[in-house]
Amino acid sequence: MEKGVVIKVKLLPRSSRNHIAGKEEDRYKIKVTAPPVDGKANEALIKLLANKLGIPGRDIEILSGHTSRLKTIRIRDLSPGDISDRLLQPS
């Protein structure tokens, strides 16, 4: 089994800007400008997470929810505390 931290995300495509809108219970609320067409919103999600976390996009994997707003994502090489701190840090 691959190592990594698993997080849950609610993705809101077609937003006015790319940003992390906070956390509701155990799920990060993330907004991206890309439409949910041809994987564009998923690509924007991975790019945004990689930038916020300071890791390469290849260390982020969508495990489930490829065509849903509710996604489960694995992030390699960071602790749960690091992920939470970096994602919830104001831009």
C-alpha positions in Angstrom: 0.0 0.0 0.0 1.3 3.5 -0.9 2.1 5.9 1.9 0.6 9.3 2.1 -2.1 11.3 3.9 -5.7 11.0 2.6 -7.8 14.1 2.7 -11.4 14.8 1.6 -12.3 17.7 -0.7 -15.4 19.3 -1.9 -14.5 20.9 -5.3 -16.5 23.9 -6.5 -15.7 24.4 -10.2 -16.4 27.6 -12.2 -15.7 29.9 -9.3 -14.4 33.4 -9.6 -10.9 32.5 -8.5 -8.8 29.5 -7.4 -8.6 29.3 -3.6 -9.2 27.2 -0.6 -12.4 28.4 1.0 -11.9 26.7 4.4 -12.8 23.4 6.0 -16.2 22.0 6.8 -16.0 19.2 9.3 -13.4 16.8 7.8 -13.6 18.2 4.2 -11.6 21.0 2.6 -13.8 23.3 0.4 -11.8 24.2 -2.7 -12.9 26.6 -5.5 -11.4 26.6 -9.0 -12.1 28.7 -12.1 -12.0 25.7 -14.4 -15.2 24.0 -15.6 -15.9 20.4 -14.8 -15.2 19.3 -18.4 -12.6 16.8 -19.6 -10.8 16.7 -16.3 -10.0 20.4 -16.3 -11.4 21.0 -12.8 -9.4 18.1 -11.5 -6.2 19.4 -13.1 -6.8 22.9 -11.6 -7.4 21.2 -8.2 -4.1 19.3 -8.3 -2.2 22.4 -9.5 -3.7 24.5 -6.7 -2.9 21.9 -4.0 0.6 21.5 -5.3 1.2 25.3 -5.2 -0.3 25.7 -1.7 1.6 22.6 -0.3 4.9 23.3 -2.1 5.1 19.9 -3.6 5.1 18.5 -7.2 1.7 17.6 -8.7 2.9 14.1 -9.1 2.8 13.7 -5.3 -1.0 14.3 -5.4 -3.4 11.6 -6.5 -7.2 11.6 -6.8 -8.3 8.3 -5.3 -12.0 8.6 -5.8 -14.5 11.1 -7.1 -13.0 11.8 -10.5 -16.4 12.9 -11.8 -17.9 14.1 -8.5 -17.5 17.3 -6.4 -16.7 15.1 -3.4 -13.2 13.7 -3.8 -10.7 11.7 -1.8 -7.1 12.7 -2.4 -3.8 11.1 -1.4 -0.9 13.5 -0.7 2.6 12.0 -0.3 5.6 13.2 1.8 3.7 15.5 4.1 2.2 15.0 7.6 -1.5 15.7 8.3 -0.4 18.8 10.4 1.7 20.2 7.5 -1.1 19.7 5.1 -3.7 21.4 7.3 -1.4 24.3 8.2 -0.5 25.0 4.6 -4.0 24.6 3.1 -5.7 26.8 5.7 -3.0 29.5 5.7 -4.3 32.8 4.2 -3.2 33.5 0.7 
